[in-house]
């Protein structure tokens, strides 16, 4: 079962504006985006600097609007 923090991070991911993070990686900790960008390693490095003791949820946003059935 996911922890409350993991649930909060996932809820944040579901609420992200896809236009703001189109075709980017996002690192989420405690329900907030702490880093984002095109390069996963750079995003992870920035997330580690911002929240060194936390494990971020990493998610890749689609390059365009997607219809998921």
URRA-V151316 format. One record per residue. N is the residue number from 1. RES is the residue in one letter. NEAR is the number of other C-alpha atoms within 12 Angstrom. D_FIRST is the distance of its C-alpha to the first C-alpha in whole Angstrom. Layout:
BEGIN
{{N | RES | NEAR | D_FIRST} {N | RES | NEAR | D_FIRST}}
END
This chain:
BEGIN
{{1 | X | 6 | 0} {2 | X | 10 | 4} {3 | X | 10 | 7} {4 | X | 13 | 9} {5 | X | 20 | 11} {6 | X | 22 | 10} {7 | X | 18 | 10} {8 | X | 21 | 13} {9 | X | 29 | 14} {10 | X | 26 | 13} {11 | X | 20 | 15} {12 | X | 26 | 18} {13 | X | 29 | 18} {14 | X | 20 | 18} {15 | X | 18 | 21} {16 | X | 26 | 23} {17 | X | 18 | 27} {18 | X | 22 | 27} {19 | X | 15 | 31} {20 | X | 19 | 30} {21 | X | 25 | 28} {22 | X | 21 | 30} {23 | X | 22 | 29} {24 | X | 28 | 28} {25 | X | 33 | 25} {26 | X | 41 | 23} {27 | X | 41 | 21} {28 | X | 37 | 19} {29 | X | 33 | 18} {30 | X | 23 | 17} {31 | X | 23 | 18} {32 | X | 27 | 21} {33 | X | 35 | 23} {34 | X | 30 | 24} {35 | X | 31 | 26} {36 | X | 33 | 27} {37 | X | 26 | 30} {38 | X | 21 | 31} {39 | X | 19 | 30} {40 | X | 21 | 27} {41 | X | 18 | 28} {42 | X | 18 | 30} {43 | X | 28 | 27} {44 | X | 30 | 25} {45 | X | 22 | 28} {46 | X | 23 | 28} {47 | X | 29 | 24} {48 | X | 22 | 25} {49 | X | 17 | 28} {50 | X | 21 | 27} {51 | X | 22 | 23} {52 | X | 14 | 24} {53 | X | 10 | 21} {54 | X | 19 | 18} {55 | X | 21 | 17} {56 | X | 35 | 17} {57 | X | 33 | 16} {58 | X | 31 | 19} {59 | X | 31 | 20} {60 | X | 26 | 23} {61 | X | 27 | 25} {62 | X | 21 | 27} {63 | X | 15 | 31} {64 | X | 15 | 31} {65 | X | 14 | 30} {66 | X | 12 | 28} {67 | X | 6 | 28} {68 | X | 5 | 25} {69 | X | 3 | 25}}
END
